[in-house]
Amino acid sequence: MENLEQQAATLFSQKEYGKALEIYTLLLMGNGKNENYAISCGNCHDALGNKEKAVEMYNEALKINKNSESAILNLSTIYYELKDYEKAVSYANKALKLNPNNVAAWQNLANIAFCNADYQKALEYYQKMYDYNNNSYIAMINIANTYYYLGKYVLALDFAKKSLAKHPSSVTAHLLAANTLNAMGRYEKAIDMYLQAFELDNTQIDILNSLSEAYRAANDWENCMLFAWRYLKNAPEKTNDMQLNFGYLLYECYSEKSPELAKKFAEKWLKFFPDNKIVEHMGNAITNTVAIQNSDAEFIKETFNSFAQDFEKTLADLDYQAPALIEAALKKSVKPSLFTKYHILDLGCGTGLCGERLKKYASFRGLIGVDLSENMLDIARQKKIYTDLICDDICHYLENNQIFFNLIVASDVLTYFGDLTKLFVRVSRNLTPNGLFVFTFTENDINKNDFFLAPSSRFIHTPTYIERVMKSSGLRPISFEPQILRNEAEHPVYGYIVVSQKPDLSKKATS
């Protein structure tokens, strides 16, 4: 029997969990009253990823001995891993009743409190672990991390240093110290810690991104861009979010520090990712080596899907004025009472910022929103202000739509179109006679081109071009007012709010 036990234990230590399970199962069948065999079977199942079977075996151990501390603790741990925190807490407390100094139970309770963002409660339990054993690296590192989340950076750094003294080769301790130093504005020391962490483990590619952010905070744009590029190039999975973030960083570098530095890395980016639409659009916005007529649909979709959750907060921070300006323009141009039975189309409706202001002008079931981003539409849908929300490219929708609208609105949408000819023609076709098209556009103050893809990855247009396209598509201007539309890189963005109308040609012919 002892030989079998030893053989099973050896197999488990060698990660031969299936073979170890076979032996432990035989041992349990031969001695059904041995709780340790049931626990060992549970451990094997757990290691094999079969959590439900592991729970079953730990409960089997409790049938043999209802006070089995190991079985109770294992149940607490496995329920924590399954995110069933209520059961995990219950079993941890049972373990503590049997043994008030059960450090692993304190750790489970602390981890659960941390996951629930109850950092003060987590700190109390981690502190118990530390008070019981002030040489515990696990207690030190978790106390440091919890203080960091509480914003108590001096204490976080103190415990991070204690963790480093205990384990000088700990990458986690180096990173925690670096993050804390960074939060304290001690960028040079933070950078040194990040570099040490990467030297200890150069497979942790995310450290390169942290280095880029630290150099950016220190206003060292050369190294900021260098490490951001190394991070992007070496990341095992290059997501669209990563590409977007690099594009935003390029624009910030262009605006804040060095257009030439931004162009240098944009050229590398374009060469390394020749088939990525996000890279093509944002890279060429910096280099202007290729003339782009309109934003790619994939670029628009991925951009807005990516930051849908932060969209409204971001625009508030930019003092975004377009929806308010459109509402003010409508008040000047039409009487709300005239629009109570009208159909309205909100092009590029996003999360519904403009729709909230348009609702009072629409008929009971007359407000339609169209956008390419499913995530933006999900947020708009929660507001319950639209009759219908459609996920589609706006030009495709206008080309296939069978409904005529009395009012079409495009708030900050033209920034994703260079050549506006097809869009304006389609808008005109979808308007009723005397119908209105209200929109904003950003003024091209960089050159004399009709339209231009600016370094911000947004198109800007000249007023004369807008007037020409309106005229060619059968729209006449009612008002054409210069306005500050938003802020960008802490500078005002100038543009126009335009109210245009499709004339009723039948009445003109009759008269």
N, C-alpha and C positions, 0 to 999 in steps of 0.2 A: 504493500500500500504506500509506504514512504517513498519507494522508488518511483511509483506512478505520479505521486504528488510532485516530486522533484523534477520529473520529466516534464510534467505539465507547466510548472513554474518556469522552467528553462525555455520551453517553447513560447510561452507568453512573453518573456523578456526578449526573445528573438523576433517578436512580432508575427509568430506563426499562430495567429489567434484561432483559426479554424481547427488546427490540429490540437491545440491546447483545450479547446472547447470539447472535442470528442472525449478526451481523457477525463476532464472534470465532470462531464455528463455521466460517464461510466462510474466514476467515484461516487457521485450523488445517488445513482441508482443502487449502488451497493450499500450506501449509508445515508438514508433519507433524512436522518436527524442531524446531519452535520451542516450547520448554517454556512460555514466557510466555503463548502463546495458549491452551494447555491449562489453565494456572493461571487465566487470565482467564475461561475458560468455567466452570471450577469455582466461581469467585467469583460469577458470575452465577447459577448453579444454587443456590448457597448463599443468596444474597440472595432468590431466589424461593421458598426453603423446601424445595428438593429436596436434602436432605443426602446421600442415597445417590448421586445423580448427581454431586454435587460431589466426594465421595470418589473416585468412579470417574475423574473428570477429573484430580484431584490425583495419583492413581496413574499416570495416563497421562503426566503430566509427569515422574514419576520414571522411567518407562520410557525417556523421552528423555534424562534426566539424573538418575542415581541420587543425585547429591549436590545436588539442587536444594533449597537452604535454604528458599526460600519455600514450595515444595510440602510439604516435611516439616513446617514450622511450621504451615501451614494444616491439615494432617491432625491435628496435635496439638490445635489449637484446636477443630476440628469434632468430634473424638472427646470432648473435654472437654464441649462443648455437648450431645453425645448421652449424656453420663454414662458413657461407656466409658472409665473412668479409667486402666485398665491400658494400653490402646493410646495414650491421650493422653500418659501418662508416657513410654512407649517412644519416641514420635516427638519429644517435647520433649528427651529425652536425646540422640537422634540429631542434633537441631538444635544442641545445645550441643557435641557432638563436632566439628561443622563450624565452630562459632563459639562459643567459651566466653563471649563477651560478648553473646549473643543475649538481650536483655532480655525480649522477648516469651515466650521459652521459660521463663525464670525465673518470669515471671508465671503461665504455665500451671501450672507445678509448684507454685507457691505457692497458686494457687486450688484446685487439686486437694487439696492437703494441708488447706486450710481446710475444704473440703467434707467431708473425712473426719474433721474435728474434731481434726486433728493441728496444733494452733495453733503449737506451738513450731517445727515443721518449716516451716510456712507463713511464720512470722516470719523464719526464716533466708533464705528465698528473696526475700521482700519487702525484706529488709535488703540483699541483694546488688544489687537494683535501685536502692535508695537510695544505696548506696556508689558505684555506677557513675555515678549522676546525682542529686546531692542537691537538685536543683531539680525532681525528678519529682513532680508532684502525685499521680499514680497510686500511686507508692511510698509517699508520705506518708500518704495517706488509708487505704491498706490496712494499713500498719503501725499506725496509730491504731486501726483497727477490730480488728486482731488482738490488740493489747494490751488492748483493752476486753474481748474474749472471754476473755483470760487473767486478767482481774481486776486488771490492773496499770493502775489508773485514772490515776495521776499521769503515767505515760509516754504513755498513750492521749490524755490531754488535751494534753500537750506537742505531739504530732504532729498532733492535730486543729487546734491553733492554728497550726502551721506550714502546714497545708493551707489554712487561712483566710487566712494572709498571702499565700499564693501565688494563691489564688482567693477573694477576699472575697465573691463572689456565689454561692459553692457552697452549695447547700441541703444536700447530703450532709454537708459538713464542719460546718455549723451543727448539724445533727441529731446527728452523732456527738459533738460537743462537749457538746451538751445532754444526751444520754444518759449521758455520762461524768460530768458535773456532778451529774446526778440520782442516779447510783449512789454518788457521793461524799457525798450528803446536802446538797449546795449548791443547794437548791431554787430560791432566788430567781434565781441566775445561770442555772440550767437553764431556768427559765421564760422569762427574757429571750432566751435563745438560740432556744428554740422559737418565740417570737413573731417574732423576726427571720427565721427560716426560713420561717414562714408568710407573712410580708410579701413575701419573695422569690418564693414560689410558693404562692398560695392554692388551687391545685388539689389539693395534697397533703393531702387531708382527714384522713389518719391523724395528722397533726401535732396536730389538735384533740384526739384521744384521748390523745396523749402529754401535752398540756398539762393535760388533766383529771387524769391520773394524778399529774403533778408537783404540782398544786395540792392533790390529796388527801394526798400525802405531806407537804406543808407545812401540812396541817390547815386549809386555806382551802376550806371546803365550798361556799361561795357560788360561787366560780369553778370549783371541781371540777364541780359539777352543771351550771353554765352551759356549759362547754366539752364536757362529755359529751353534753349535749342538742344542742349545735350539731353535734357529730360525727355523732350518730345521725340528725338531721334532714337533713344534707347528704350523707351517704354515698350513693354512686350505687346500691349494692346493700345493702339492709337485711336482713341475715340473721337467722335466729332466734337464733343465738349472740349477736349484737349486742343483740337485745332482752333476752335472758336476763341478759347482763352489766349492762345498764342497770338491770334490775330488782334485781339483787343490790346494785348501787351505791345505789339508792334505799333499800333496807333498811338498808344500812350507815350511810347518812346519817341515817335515822330513828333508828337505835339509838345512834349515836355522837355526833351533833351536834344535829340539829334536826328534830323531827317535822314542823313547819310547812313547812320548806324542802323536805323530801321530799314532802309532800302537794302542794305547789305544782307541782313538776315531774311528779309522778304524774298530776295533772289534765291537764297539757299533753300528756303521753304518751298518756293515754286518749283525748283529743280528736283527736290527730294520727293515731292508729292504731286507729280504732274497730272494725275487723274482725279484729284479731290476737288470738288466744286467749291467747297468752302475756301480752300487754299487759293484756288484760281481767282475767286472774287476778291477776297480780302488782301491777298498778296499783290494783285494788280492794282488795287486801290492805293497801295503804298508806292509801287514802282511806276505805274502808268505806262508800262511797256506794251500792253495789249489793250485795244479799244473794246470796251464792253458796253453793249447797248442796254442791257437790262440785267437785274439780279437773277441768278439762277434760283429756280423753285426750291431745290434741295437746300441751298444756303439759307433762304428765308425760313423754310420749315424747321430746319435744325436749330437755327438761331433762336426762334421763338419757343420751340419746344423746350429748349435748354433752360431758358430763364423765365418761364411762365410764372413760376411761384414767386419770383422776386420782381416781376415786371412792374407792378403798380408802385411798389416802394421805390424802385429805381427811378421811375418817371417822376415821382414826387420829389425825390432828391435833385432831379434835373430841372425842377420847376416847370414841368411840362404844361403848356398852355393851350394846345390845339383844340381839345374838346370844348373848353370854355370859350375860346375864340369863335368856334363854329356856332355855338349856341347864341353868342352875342350877335354874330352876323345874321343868323336866322331871325332874331328878334327885330332887327332893323329892316329886314327884307320882306318878311311875311307876318301875318297875324296868326297866332296859334289857333284861333277858332276856324280859320280856313283849312287847316290841316287835320282836323279831327277825323276825317274819313280817308286820309291819304295813305298810300303805300310808300314805305321808306326802305331803302337799301343802304346798309352800313358796310362799305367795302373795307376789307382788312380790319374787321371789328375788334380783333384781339380779345381782351378780357371784358369788353363792354363799357369802357370808359366814356366813349362817345354815345353809345346806346342809352346809357342812363340819362343823358341830356336830351336825346331825341324822342324818347318814349311819349312825352306829352304831345308831340306833333303827329304821332301815328294813329291810325285807326286801331280798333280793338285788336285786330289780328293782322296788323300791317307793318311790323318791323322785322326785317330779315337781316341776318348777319352772315357774312362770308369771310372765311379766313383759312389759311393753309395749315395752321398749327392746331392739332388736336388738343394739346395741353392748354392752349389759350382758350379754346372753345369750351373746354370742361369748366373753366373758371367762370366764363361768361354765362354758361348754362345755369350755374348755381344762383345767379342773380334773378333769373326768371323774368327778364325784361323783353326777350325776343320771341316773336311768333315762331321763328324757325332759325336754326343755326346750321350752316352748311360748310363742310370742310372741302374746300376746292380752291384751285388757282382762280383769282378773280377774273382774269381775261377769259379763261375757259368757261366760267360760270356765265359771264355776260354774253358769250357767244352762243350758249345753249339755252339761256333763260327764255321762258315763254310769258313772263309777267312784265307789265309796264309799271314803272315807278314814278311817283310824283316828285320824289326827292331822292337823290343819291348823294351819299357823303363819303369822302375819302380823307380821313384824318391822319396826316403824316404817313401816307401810303405812297405818294409819288416819289419818295426818297428811294424806292426800290425799283424805279423805272427810269431809264435814261430817255430813250425814244418814246414819247407819249402818244404818238399818232394812233396806233391801233387801240390803245386803251380809251382815248377820248372818243373815237368813232363808235366803239362798242357802248360806252356810257350813253352817248347821244341816242343810239338806237333803242336803248332800254328805258328812255325817258318818255313820258307822256308829253303832248304839246303843252308848252308853258311850264314843263317840269324843270326843277332846279338841280344843278350839280354844284355842291359846295365842297371845297377842298383846300388843303394847305400845301405849300411847296417851299423849299429852302432856296434862297437866292444864291446864284453862282456869282461869288465875288472874288473868285480865284483867277479866272481868265474870261475870254470873250466867247467861248464855246456855247452853243445852245444848251447843252447839258454836259455834265462832267462827273466822273466817279471820284469823289473826294477821298482823302486818306482815311476818313471815318468809315469807309465802305458804303456811304450813302451818296445817292445822286443829287446834284444840285442843278438848278435850272435858271435861265435868265427870264425876266418878265416878258421881254419881247417874244421869246420862243413860246411861252405859255399862251400869250395872246394870239399868236399865229396858229398854233395847234387848235385852240378853241374855235377860231374862225373857220378853219378848214373842216372841222367836224360838225359845224352847224350850231355852235353855241355862242351866245353873246354875253359879254360881261355885264353884271349889274353893279358889283362893287369889287374893288381890287385894292386891298388895304395892306400896307407894310406893317409887320408885327415882329416882336421877339417871340419865337415859338418855344424855345427851351434853352437850357444851358448845356454846354458840352466842353469838357476839359476846363471848367470854371470860366468859360467865356460865353456870352450870349450868341445864340444862333438866330440870324435874321432871315425872315421869309415873308410870305404873304398869305392872307386869308382871302379866298376868291369865292364870290357867289356868281354863278353863271346860269343862263337859262336857255332852254331849247324853245325857240319861237313857235307859235302856232301858225304855220304857213297857210293853213286852209282859210283862216280868218283874213289873213293878209291878201290872199288871192280874191276873196269875196269882195273885200272893200275896194 
